[in-house]
Amino acid sequence: MTAPLKVITWVAIRDTCEMTATLHPTDDQIDFIIGPTTDAFEFGFDRPSLRRFIDLAQTSLARLDAGQAISSAQSSAAQG
């Protein structure tokens, strides 16, 4: 039995940050490596948790894009 995740940390991933993935088909897992190899942050997902994370990421990106669209419209209205 595995315990729930209990890591407390903060990671900022920027546009130029190096990202790679390692597939482990026999373990049904994908590990993501963020940053240069010497001081990378690594995290892994099994298939169900990766699907949940992708759904969350897509929903979050849509909300972020909608917020940027609203901000751009408000900025244009303020300038106009």
VEXVEX-293104 format. One record per atom (N, C-alpha, C, CB): x, y, z; atom name; residue number from 1; residue in three letters. Coordinates in pm, whole numbers, always signed. Glycine has a CB too. Layout:
# residues N
      c1      c2      c3  at    i   aa
       X       Y       Z  CA  NUM  ala
...
END
This chain:
# residues 80
      c1      c2      c3  at    i   aa
     +85    -118      +0   N    1  met
      +0      +0      +0  CA    1  met
     +89    +124      +0   C    1  met
     -96      +0    +122  CB    1  met
     +54    +219     -82   N    2  thr
    +132    +342     -88  CA    2  thr
     +61    +453     -14   C    2  thr
    +159    +384    -234  CB    2  thr
    +138    +540     +47   N    3  ala
     +82    +654    +120  CA    3  ala
     +58    +768     +24   C    3  ala
    +176    +698    +234  CB    3  ala
     -32    +861     +58   N    4  pro
     -53    +979     -26  CA    4  pro
     +76   +1060     -34   C    4  pro
    -168   +1066     +29  CB    4  pro
     +88   +1135    -140   N    5  leu
    +204   +1220    -161  CA    5  leu
    +216   +1321     -48   C    5  leu
    +196   +1292    -296  CB    5  leu
    +339   +1337      +6   N    6  lys
    +360   +1430    +116  CA    6  lys
    +491   +1504    +101   C    6  lys
    +355   +1358    +248  CB    6  lys
    +516   +1560     -16   N    7  val
    +636   +1638     -40  CA    7  val
    +596   +1785     -41   C    7  val
    +706   +1597    -176  CB    7  val
    +671   +1864     +31   N    8  ile
    +641   +2007     +33  CA    8  ile
    +758   +2079     -33   C    8  ile
    +616   +2059    +179  CB    8  ile
    +731   +2135    -149   N    9  thr
    +834   +2206    -225  CA    9  thr
    +767   +2302    -322   C    9  thr
    +927   +2108    -301  CB    9  thr
    +846   +2384    -386   N   10  trp
    +794   +2479    -484  CA   10  trp
    +889   +2479    -602   C   10  trp
    +780   +2623    -423  CB   10  trp
    +834   +2469    -722   N   11  val
    +914   +2466    -843  CA   11  val
    +852   +2562    -943   C   11  val
    +924   +2322    -902  CB   11  val
    +934   +2649   -1000   N   12  ala
    +888   +2739   -1107  CA   12  ala
    +950   +2691   -1237   C   12  ala
    +926   +2890   -1077  CB   12  ala
    +867   +2660   -1334   N   13  ile
    +916   +2614   -1463  CA   13  ile
    +889   +2724   -1564   C   13  ile
    +847   +2479   -1506  CB   13  ile
    +994   +2776   -1620   N   14  arg
    +984   +2886   -1716  CA   14  arg
    +999   +2834   -1859   C   14  arg
   +1091   +2994   -1687  CB   14  arg
    +972   +2921   -1953   N   15  asp
    +969   +2886   -2095  CA   15  asp
   +1099   +2821   -2144   C   15  asp
    +941   +3009   -2176  CB   15  asp
   +1213   +2867   -2098   N   16  thr
   +1340   +2814   -2149  CA   16  thr
   +1393   +2696   -2068   C   16  thr
   +1442   +2924   -2151  CB   16  thr
   +1318   +2652   -1970   N   17  cys
   +1362   +2543   -1884  CA   17  cys
   +1369   +2412   -1963   C   17  cys
   +1267   +2528   -1764  CB   17  cys
   +1476   +2340   -1945   N   18  glu
   +1496   +2211   -2010  CA   18  glu
   +1397   +2110   -1952   C   18  glu
   +1642   +2162   -1992  CB   18  glu
   +1333   +2031   -2041   N   19  met
   +1237   +1930   -1997  CA   19  met
   +1256   +1804   -2080   C   19  met
   +1092   +1981   -2009  CB   19  met
   +1258   +1691   -2012   N   20  thr
   +1265   +1562   -2081  CA   20  thr
   +1173   +1463   -2010   C   20  thr
   +1412   +1509   -2085  CB   20  thr
   +1147   +1354   -2078   N   21  ala
   +1063   +1248   -2019  CA   21  ala
   +1128   +1114   -2042   C   21  ala
    +920   +1251   -2079  CB   21  ala
   +1113   +1026   -1944   N   22  thr
   +1163    +890   -1954  CA   22  thr
   +1045    +796   -1935   C   22  thr
   +1275    +862   -1849  CB   22  thr
   +1025    +710   -2035   N   23  leu
    +915    +614   -2029  CA   23  leu
    +962    +484   -1965   C   23  leu
    +858    +587   -2170  CB   23  leu
    +880    +431   -1877   N   24  his
    +907    +303   -1812  CA   24  his
    +787    +212   -1838   C   24  his
    +933    +321   -1658  CB   24  his
    +777    +155   -1960   N   25  pro
    +659     +76   -1995  CA   25  pro
    +632     -42   -1902   C   25  pro
    +673     +25   -2135  CB   25  pro
    +736    -105   -1852   N   26  thr
    +714    -221   -1765  CA   26  thr
    +655    -181   -1631   C   26  thr
    +843    -296   -1744  CB   26  thr
    +682     -56   -1588   N   27  asp
    +627      -5   -1462  CA   27  asp
    +502     +78   -1485   C   27  asp
    +731     +79   -1389  CB   27  asp
    +463     +95   -1614   N   28  asp
    +349    +179   -1650  CA   28  asp
    +365    +318   -1589   C   28  asp
    +217    +114   -1603  CB   28  asp
    +483    +376   -1610   N   29  gln
    +513    +506   -1550  CA   29  gln
    +594    +592   -1647   C   29  gln
    +591    +488   -1418  CB   29  gln
    +575    +722   -1635   N   30  ile
    +654    +820   -1708  CA   30  ile
    +716    +914   -1605   C   30  ile
    +567    +899   -1812  CB   30  ile
    +846    +934   -1615   N   31  asp
    +916   +1029   -1528  CA   31  asp
    +949   +1153   -1609   C   31  asp
   +1046    +965   -1468  CB   31  asp
    +921   +1268   -1553   N   32  phe
    +955   +1395   -1616  CA   32  phe
   +1073   +1455   -1542   C   32  phe
    +833   +1493   -1615  CB   32  phe
   +1172   +1501   -1617   N   33  ile
   +1290   +1563   -1560  CA   33  ile
   +1289   +1708   -1604   C   33  ile
   +1423   +1489   -1606  CB   33  ile
   +1286   +1797   -1506   N   34  ile
   +1279   +1940   -1531  CA   34  ile
   +1410   +2003   -1486   C   34  ile
   +1157   +2005   -1457  CB   34  ile
   +1476   +2070   -1579   N   35  gly
   +1602   +2136   -1548  CA   35  gly
   +1720   +2056   -1599   C   35  gly
   +1615   +2158   -1400  CB   35  gly
   +1839   +2114   -1588   N   36  pro
   +1959   +2043   -1633  CA   36  pro
   +1985   +1919   -1547   C   36  pro
   +2081   +2137   -1630  CB   36  pro
   +2047   +1822   -1605   N   37  thr
   +2069   +1694   -1538  CA   37  thr
   +2136   +1708   -1402   C   37  thr
   +2151   +1604   -1625  CB   37  thr
   +2226   +1804   -1389   N   38  thr
   +2303   +1817   -1265  CA   38  thr
   +2218   +1857   -1145   C   38  thr
   +2412   +1918   -1284  CB   38  thr
   +2112   +1932   -1166   N   39  asp
   +2026   +1973   -1054  CA   39  asp
   +1880   +1971   -1094   C   39  asp
   +2065   +2113   -1005  CB   39  asp
   +1839   +1862   -1156   N   40  ala
   +1703   +1850   -1208  CA   40  ala
   +1603   +1818   -1098   C   40  ala
   +1698   +1743   -1315  CB   40  ala
   +1477   +1852   -1126   N   41  phe
   +1363   +1812   -1045  CA   41  phe
   +1293   +1701   -1123   C   41  phe
   +1266   +1935   -1013  CB   41  phe
   +1272   +1589   -1061   N   42  glu
   +1212   +1476   -1130  CA   42  glu
   +1084   +1433   -1060   C   42  glu
   +1311   +1358   -1138  CB   42  glu
    +982   +1405   -1140   N   43  phe
    +859   +1350   -1084  CA   43  phe
    +800   +1250   -1181   C   43  phe
    +757   +1463   -1051  CB   43  phe
    +731   +1151   -1127   N   44  gly
    +678   +1044   -1209  CA   44  gly
    +527   +1029   -1193   C   44  gly
    +746    +915   -1176  CB   44  gly
    +465    +982   -1300   N   45  phe
    +321    +957   -1301  CA   45  phe
    +295    +817   -1351   C   45  phe
    +247   +1061   -1389  CB   45  phe
    +200    +748   -1290   N   46  asp
    +149    +628   -1355  CA   46  asp
     +41    +676   -1453   C   46  asp
     +93    +523   -1250  CB   46  asp
      -9    +585   -1532   N   47  arg
    -103    +622   -1639  CA   47  arg
    -226    +698   -1587   C   47  arg
    -147    +497   -1713  CB   47  arg
    -297    +650   -1484   N   48  pro
    -417    +722   -1438  CA   48  pro
    -384    +860   -1381   C   48  pro
    -489    +640   -1332  CB   48  pro
    -276    +871   -1305   N   49  ser
    -245   +1002   -1246  CA   49  ser
    -198   +1100   -1353   C   49  ser
    -137    +988   -1137  CB   49  ser
    -130   +1052   -1459   N   50  leu
     -91   +1141   -1568  CA   50  leu
    -213   +1194   -1642   C   50  leu
      +2   +1068   -1667  CB   50  leu
    -312   +1108   -1663   N   51  arg
    -435   +1155   -1728  CA   51  arg
    -504   +1263   -1643   C   51  arg
    -533   +1036   -1751  CB   51  arg
    -508   +1243   -1511   N   52  arg
    -569   +1343   -1422  CA   52  arg
    -490   +1474   -1427   C   52  arg
    -576   +1290   -1277  CB   52  arg
    -357   +1463   -1429   N   53  phe
    -273   +1582   -1433  CA   53  phe
    -292   +1657   -1565   C   53  phe
    -126   +1544   -1415  CB   53  phe
    -301   +1585   -1676   N   54  ile
    -324   +1648   -1807  CA   54  ile
    -458   +1718   -1809   C   54  ile
    -317   +1543   -1920  CB   54  ile
    -562   +1656   -1756   N   55  asp
    -693   +1721   -1748  CA   55  asp
    -685   +1850   -1667   C   55  asp
    -798   +1626   -1686  CB   55  asp
    -618   +1843   -1553   N   56  leu
    -601   +1961   -1468  CA   56  leu
    -523   +2069   -1541   C   56  leu
    -531   +1924   -1337  CB   56  leu
    -416   +2030   -1610   N   57  ala
    -333   +2126   -1683  CA   57  ala
    -412   +2193   -1795   C   57  ala
    -210   +2057   -1740  CB   57  ala
    -491   +2116   -1869   N   58  gln
    -571   +2173   -1978  CA   58  gln
    -676   +2270   -1925   C   58  gln
    -639   +2062   -2059  CB   58  gln
    -743   +2233   -1817   N   59  thr
    -842   +2321   -1756  CA   59  thr
    -776   +2448   -1704   C   59  thr
    -915   +2249   -1643  CB   59  thr
    -662   +2433   -1641   N   60  ser
    -590   +2548   -1586  CA   60  ser
    -542   +2641   -1696   C   60  ser
    -472   +2502   -1501  CB   60  ser
    -490   +2583   -1805   N   61  leu
    -443   +2664   -1917  CA   61  leu
    -559   +2740   -1981   C   61  leu
    -373   +2576   -2021  CB   61  leu
    -673   +2677   -1995   N   62  ala
    -791   +2744   -2051  CA   62  ala
    -832   +2862   -1963   C   62  ala
    -908   +2644   -2065  CB   62  ala
    -827   +2843   -1831   N   63  arg
    -861   +2952   -1739  CA   63  arg
    -759   +3065   -1749   C   63  arg
    -870   +2901   -1594  CB   63  arg
    -632   +3028   -1758   N   64  leu
    -527   +3128   -1772  CA   64  leu
    -542   +3205   -1902   C   64  leu
    -389   +3061   -1765  CB   64  leu
    -567   +3133   -2012   N   65  asp
    -588   +3199   -2142  CA   65  asp
    -709   +3290   -2138   C   65  asp
    -604   +3095   -2252  CB   65  asp
    -818   +3247   -2075   N   66  ala
    -938   +3330   -2064  CA   66  ala
    -908   +3455   -1982   C   66  ala
   -1054   +3250   -1999  CB   66  ala
    -831   +3442   -1878   N   67  gly
    -794   +3557   -1796  CA   67  gly
    -707   +3654   -1874   C   67  gly
    -721   +3512   -1671  CB   67  gly
    -617   +3603   -1956   N   68  gln
    -533   +3689   -2037  CA   68  gln
    -617   +3759   -2142   C   68  gln
    -421   +3609   -2103  CB   68  gln
    -716   +3689   -2198   N   69  ala
    -803   +3750   -2297  CA   69  ala
    -883   +3863   -2233   C   69  ala
    -897   +3646   -2359  CB   69  ala
    -931   +3841   -2111   N   70  ile
   -1007   +3944   -2040  CA   70  ile
    -917   +4062   -2009   C   70  ile
   -1068   +3887   -1910  CB   70  ile
    -796   +4036   -1962   N   71  ser
    -702   +4144   -1932  CA   71  ser
    -668   +4224   -2057   C   71  ser
    -574   +4087   -1871  CB   71  ser
    -649   +4156   -2171   N   72  ser
    -618   +4224   -2294  CA   72  ser
    -735   +4312   -2340   C   72  ser
    -582   +4123   -2403  CB   72  ser
    -857   +4260   -2324   N   73  ala
    -975   +4337   -2362  CA   73  ala
    -991   +4459   -2273   C   73  ala
   -1101   +4249   -2354  CB   73  ala
    -967   +4442   -2142   N   74  gln
    -977   +4555   -2049  CA   74  gln
    -869   +4657   -2077   C   74  gln
    -966   +4506   -1904  CB   74  gln
    -750   +4610   -2111   N   75  ser
    -638   +4700   -2142  CA   75  ser
    -669   +4778   -2268   C   75  ser
    -506   +4622   -2159  CB   75  ser
    -725   +4712   -2371   N   76  ser
    -760   +4779   -2495  CA   76  ser
    -868   +4883   -2471   C   76  ser
    -805   +4678   -2600  CB   76  ser
    -968   +4849   -2389   N   77  ala
   -1077   +4941   -2359  CA   77  ala
   -1024   +5062   -2282   C   77  ala
   -1188   +4870   -2278  CB   77  ala
    -931   +5041   -2193   N   78  ala
    -874   +5151   -2114  CA   78  ala
    -791   +5242   -2201   C   78  ala
    -789   +5097   -1999  CB   78  ala
    -724   +5186   -2302   N   79  gln
    -640   +5265   -2390  CA   79  gln
    -722   +5337   -2495   C   79  gln
    -537   +5179   -2456  CB   79  gln
    -840   +5279   -2529   N   80  gly
    -922   +5332   -2638  CA   80  gly
    -999   +5448   -2599   C   80  gly
   -1011   +5231   -2690  CB   80  gly
END
